[in-house]
Amino acid sequence: MELKCAYQTYHWGRAGSSSAVAQLVAAGQPEFTLSEETPYAELWMGTHGSGPSVLASSGQPLADYIRENPQVLGERVLAKFGVQLPYLFKVLSVNTALSIQAHPSKSHAEELHAARPTVYKDPNHKPEMALALTPFEALCGFRPLEEIQHFLKAVPELSAAVGAEPAAALLAVSAAEPAARDRLRDCLQALMTREPAEIGRQLDSLVARLSAPGDSAAASDPLLPAELVLRLSQQYPGDVGCLCALLLNRLTLQPGQALFLGPNEPHAYLAGDCIEIMACSDNVVRAGLTPKFKDVATLVSMLTYECRTAAQQLFLPTTGGGDERVQVFQPPVPDFSLAKIQFVPETENTEYTVPVRDSASLLLVVSGSATSGATVVGRGSVLFVPANEQVALRLAGRQEVLMFQAFCQL
């Protein structure tokens, strides 16, 4: 069943035709009128109340169809999650940085929702996975401790913003010591709770040094993400999150590479286009690079403080049951899995059967064109596929096919 899906025009999205979201909506919804001035940030595929998908043929909300036909979810999904699609599937097009944030575990989400239901609006966890469509830049997880210690010594503005005592305490430990996580937490708490005016002064000083002509020691430091600090400070002047770029790993995912973000993992999306899939929840704890509510105390208390390299943050796929055209990204949560299907048809009018899943799936077509019975499927098409249903596609021409399939692999 073909779906008509909602899109979001958040301020941080890419404008007009530069946005992958706008490109896909324009291709898949003929009535859509694209505005080059509008930021198209997210395409939502699923049943979330803030952007529900509807059946293209009838306009019926997908959530209502599922409630009337619960068997389409599959027996295992019904037993585990009840009569609901347990994931939200998205495309993101990011122009300016999203907030530094983390998502609570299931038990923590329940506690936060019970204590502050107006801020944390549901009791569910929100693990998520991002897979790059274009080069996609993000902050994810704490840098190796040695890199953070290097910046505390080499960037006086950072050590001043953190404070002499917590900075010295972190410099005195090694990564192998159990106390390292506590010292890192103390540093982050001191940084995040420093007076905003002091953060502004130190950030202004760092920006001035990085912007100064000549080969300064700061500008020539190969570890220092100078361009990123300058860019973030332009987007969020005086924001403490700009200094967090010295604490967190910076990654640029190439198309097809992925990140999995479990509970209590600090991260921020910075720029680019990606596929995103997550548990169906709105629970986000923010602390920087945002005009929204910041819950610093909760964020500082919940993070893992596990230091890893940027390469260790990548989440690797497996092949799809021996089919080299399919890669499956299977995270350590039951709520969702993601399959990337990519190949070039060898002949004209090739027939291809989408992998059959024992759960309901959502299929997004990014490139390629085909027919499925009387339905024409092409770039921007989104299909809802009931559990155990076979979808046979007759591919038109030899254009590369790129599709993403969201499902539950229980």
C-alpha positions in Angstrom: 0.0 0.0 0.0 1.4 3.4 -1.0 1.6 6.0 1.7 1.5 9.8 1.7 3.9 11.0 4.3 4.3 14.2 6.4 7.3 16.5 6.2 8.6 19.0 8.7 10.0 22.5 8.0 12.1 23.0 11.1 14.5 26.0 11.0 17.6 23.8 10.9 16.7 22.0 7.6 18.2 22.5 4.2 16.4 25.1 2.0 14.5 24.3 -1.1 15.8 21.9 -3.7 19.1 21.4 -1.8 17.2 19.3 0.7 17.0 15.5 0.1 13.7 15.7 2.0 12.2 18.2 -0.5 13.6 16.2 -3.4 11.9 13.0 -2.2 8.6 14.7 -1.4 8.5 16.5 -4.7 9.2 13.2 -6.6 6.7 11.2 -4.6 3.8 13.7 -4.1 2.8 15.3 -7.4 0.6 17.9 -5.6 3.6 19.2 -3.6 4.9 22.7 -4.4 8.5 23.3 -3.5 9.7 26.7 -2.1 13.4 27.5 -2.4 13.1 29.7 0.7 11.6 26.9 3.0 13.8 24.7 5.1 12.7 21.1 4.5 14.1 19.2 7.6 12.4 15.9 8.0 10.2 13.4 6.1 8.2 11.2 8.6 7.1 7.7 7.7 5.0 5.9 10.3 2.2 6.5 12.8 3.6 9.1 15.1 0.9 11.6 16.0 3.1 14.6 15.2 3.3 13.5 11.5 1.2 10.5 10.7 1.3 8.8 7.3 -2.0 8.1 5.5 -2.9 5.6 2.8 -2.5 7.3 -0.6 -5.5 5.6 -2.0 -8.1 6.5 0.6 -6.5 9.1 3.0 -7.1 6.8 5.9 -4.4 7.2 8.6 -2.0 4.3 8.7 -2.5 4.0 12.5 -6.3 3.5 12.0 -5.7 0.9 9.3 -3.4 -1.0 11.6 -5.9 -0.9 14.5 -8.6 -2.3 12.2 -6.2 -4.9 10.8 -3.7 -5.8 13.6 -2.6 -9.0 11.9 -0.6 -6.9 9.4 2.0 -6.2 12.1 3.0 -9.8 12.4 2.5 -12.2 15.4 5.8 -11.3 17.1 5.4 -7.5 16.9 1.8 -7.9 18.2 3.1 -10.0 21.2 5.9 -7.6 21.9 4.5 -4.1 21.3 0.7 -4.5 21.0 -1.3 -2.9 18.2 1.2 -0.3 17.1 4.1 0.2 14.7 7.0 0.4 17.2 9.3 2.6 15.1 9.4 5.9 13.3 11.2 6.1 10.0 12.6 9.4 8.7 14.8 11.2 6.2 16.7 14.2 7.6 18.3 17.1 5.8 20.5 19.1 8.1 21.8 22.6 7.4 22.6 23.9 10.9 23.5 21.8 13.9 20.9 20.1 16.0 21.2 20.2 19.7 23.7 18.3 21.8 21.5 15.6 23.3 21.0 12.1 24.6 18.1 9.8 24.9 17.1 8.0 28.2 16.8 4.3 28.7 13.4 2.8 29.0 13.3 2.8 32.8 14.7 6.3 33.0 12.2 7.5 30.4 9.4 6.2 32.6 10.8 8.1 35.6 11.2 11.3 33.6 7.7 11.1 32.2 6.1 10.4 35.6 8.0 13.4 37.1 7.7 15.9 34.3 5.1 14.8 31.7 5.0 18.2 30.1 8.7 18.0 29.2 9.1 14.3 28.7 5.9 13.4 27.0 5.9 9.6 26.8 7.4 6.8 28.9 9.3 5.2 26.0 13.0 5.0 25.2 14.4 6.5 22.0 17.3 4.5 20.6 18.0 5.6 17.0 20.1 4.9 14.0 21.3 7.3 11.3 22.6 6.1 7.9 24.2 8.7 5.5 22.6 9.5 2.2 25.2 12.2 1.5 28.3 12.9 3.5 26.8 13.4 7.0 28.6 15.2 9.8 27.9 14.5 13.5 29.3 14.6 17.0 29.0 11.2 18.7 30.3 9.9 22.0 33.3 11.2 24.0 36.7 11.4 22.3 39.5 9.3 23.6 40.6 10.6 27.0 44.1 11.5 25.6 42.5 13.9 23.1 40.4 15.6 25.7 43.4 16.0 27.9 45.4 17.4 25.0 42.7 20.1 24.4 42.7 21.0 28.1 46.4 21.7 27.8 46.5 23.2 24.3 43.3 25.3 24.4 43.4 27.7 27.4 39.9 28.8 26.8 38.6 25.3 27.3 40.5 24.8 30.5 39.3 28.2 31.8 35.7 27.4 30.9 35.9 24.0 32.7 37.8 25.5 35.7 41.2 24.9 37.1 40.3 22.2 39.7 38.2 19.8 37.5 40.6 20.3 34.6 43.6 19.4 36.8 41.8 16.4 38.2 41.0 15.0 34.7 44.6 15.6 33.6 45.9 13.6 36.5 44.1 10.3 35.5 44.7 7.8 32.8 42.0 6.1 30.6 42.6 2.8 32.4 41.7 4.2 35.8 38.1 3.7 37.1 38.1 7.3 38.3 38.5 8.6 34.7 34.7 8.6 34.1 34.0 10.4 37.3 36.6 13.1 36.5 35.2 13.5 32.9 31.7 13.9 34.3 33.0 16.5 36.7 34.5 18.4 33.8 31.4 18.3 31.8 29.2 19.4 34.7 31.6 22.3 35.4 31.6 23.4 31.8 27.8 23.1 31.3 27.0 25.0 34.5 29.6 27.8 34.1 28.1 31.3 33.9 26.9 32.0 30.3 28.8 35.3 30.3 32.0 33.5 31.1 31.4 30.9 28.4 30.8 33.7 26.0 34.0 35.4 26.9 36.1 32.2 26.5 34.4 31.3 23.2 34.9 34.8 21.8 38.6 34.5 22.7 39.0 31.2 21.0 37.1 32.3 17.9 39.3 35.4 17.7 42.5 33.3 17.9 41.2 30.7 15.3 40.2 33.5 13.0 43.4 35.5 13.3 45.6 35.5 10.2 48.9 33.6 10.4 49.9 30.2 11.5 49.0 30.3 15.2 49.6 27.3 17.4 45.8 26.7 17.7 45.2 26.9 14.0 48.0 24.5 13.2 46.9 21.8 15.8 45.9 18.8 13.6 43.5 17.6 16.3 41.7 20.8 16.8 38.5 21.1 14.8 39.0 24.8 14.2 36.6 25.1 11.2 33.8 23.3 13.2 34.2 25.5 16.3 34.0 28.7 14.0 31.0 27.3 12.2 29.1 26.4 15.4 29.9 29.7 17.0 28.3 31.5 14.0 25.2 29.3 14.2 24.9 29.5 18.0 27.0 32.5 19.3 28.1 32.2 22.9 26.6 28.7 23.3 28.5 26.2 25.5 27.8 23.5 23.0 30.4 25.0 20.7 33.1 24.0 23.2 31.7 20.5 23.3 33.2 19.9 19.9 36.5 19.5 21.8 35.0 16.8 24.0 33.0 14.7 21.5 34.1 12.7 18.5 33.5 14.4 15.1 32.6 12.0 12.3 31.7 12.5 8.7 29.8 9.4 7.5 30.1 8.5 3.9 26.9 7.4 2.1 25.9 4.0 3.4 27.8 4.3 6.7 25.7 4.3 9.9 25.7 5.3 13.6 23.7 3.6 16.3 22.8 5.8 19.3 21.8 3.8 22.3 20.7 5.3 25.6 22.8 7.9 27.3 25.1 8.5 24.3 25.8 12.2 23.7 25.5 13.3 20.1 24.6 16.1 17.7 23.8 16.0 14.0 25.7 18.8 12.2 25.2 18.7 8.5 24.1 16.5 5.6 21.3 14.1 4.6 20.5 10.8 6.3 18.0 8.0 6.8 17.0 7.8 10.4 15.0 5.2 12.3 14.1 5.2 16.0 11.8 3.9 18.6 8.5 5.8 18.5 9.2 8.5 21.2 9.9 12.2 21.6 12.2 11.8 24.7 15.3 14.0 24.2 17.5 15.5 26.9 19.2 18.6 25.5 22.1 20.7 26.9 23.6 22.8 24.1 23.3 24.2 20.5 19.6 24.8 20.9 17.1 27.5 21.9 14.9 24.8 23.4 14.7 23.7 27.0 18.1 22.5 28.4 18.1 19.9 31.1 21.8 20.0 32.0 21.5 18.2 35.4 19.6 15.3 33.8 22.0 15.0 30.9 25.2 15.2 33.0 23.8 12.5 35.4 22.8 10.0 32.6 25.7 9.9 30.2 27.9 6.8 29.8 31.3 8.7 29.8 32.7 6.0 27.7 35.7 7.3 25.6 36.1 5.8 22.2 37.7 6.7 18.8 35.6 8.1 16.0 36.0 4.9 14.0 34.6 2.8 17.0 31.4 4.8 16.7 30.5 3.4 13.3 27.8 0.7 13.3 28.4 -2.0 10.7 25.9 -4.0 8.7 25.6 -7.6 7.9 24.6 -9.0 4.5 21.0 -9.8 3.9 20.8 -13.6 4.1 23.4 -14.2 1.4 21.9 -11.6 -0.9 24.8 -9.2 -1.7 22.3 -6.5 -2.8 21.0 -6.3 0.8 22.7 -5.0 3.9 20.9 -5.3 7.2 21.7 -3.0 10.2 20.5 -4.9 13.2 20.9 -2.8 16.4 20.8 -4.3 19.9 17.2 -3.2 20.5 13.9 -5.0 19.5 12.2 -1.9 18.2 13.6 -1.7 14.7 16.0 -2.9 12.0 17.0 -1.3 8.7 17.8 -2.9 5.4 19.6 -1.1 2.6 18.9 -2.5 -0.8 21.2 -1.3 -3.6 22.0 -2.7 -7.0 22.0 -2.0 -10.8 19.7 -4.3 -12.7 21.6 -6.5 -15.2 18.9 -6.5 -17.8 15.8 -4.5 -18.9 12.5 -5.4 -17.1 14.3 -7.2 -14.3 12.0 -8.7 -11.6 13.1 -8.2 -8.0 11.3 -9.4 -4.9 11.7 -7.3 -1.8 12.9 -9.4 1.2 9.9 -10.8 3.0 9.7 -9.9 6.7 7.6 -11.5 9.4 6.8 -8.0 10.7 5.2 -5.0 9.0 7.8 -2.9 7.0 8.0 0.5 5.4 9.8 0.7 2.1 11.3 4.0 0.9 12.5 4.3 -2.7 15.4 6.7 -3.2 16.3 5.8 -6.8 15.1 3.5 -9.5 11.6 3.0 -11.0 9.4 -0.1 -11.1 5.8 -1.3 -11.2 4.2 -3.5 -8.6 1.0 -4.8 -10.1 -0.9 -1.6 -11.1 1.2 0.6 -8.7 4.0 2.7 -10.2 6.9 2.9 -7.8 9.8 5.4 -8.1 11.9 8.0 -6.3 10.0 9.2 -3.3 7.6 6.3 -3.1 6.8 5.0 0.4 5.1 1.6 0.7 3.6 -0.1 3.7 4.1 -3.8 3.5 2.1 -6.1 5.8 4.0 -8.9 7.6 4.8 -12.0 5.4 3.7 -10.2 2.2 5.7 -10.6 -0.9 6.3 -7.5 -3.0 7.4 -8.2 -6.5 8.8 -5.3 -8.5 9.3 -5.2 -12.3 12.2 -2.7 -12.7 12.1 -0.2 -15.5 15.4 0.2 -17.3 18.8 -0.3 -15.8 18.9 2.7 -13.4 20.5 2.0 -10.0 18.0 0.9 -7.4 18.4 2.3 -3.9 15.7 1.4 -1.3 15.5 1.3 2.5 13.3 -1.1 4.4 12.4 -0.4 8.0 11.1 -3.5 10.0 11.4 -5.4 13.3 13.7 -8.4 13.4 12.6 -10.1 16.6 
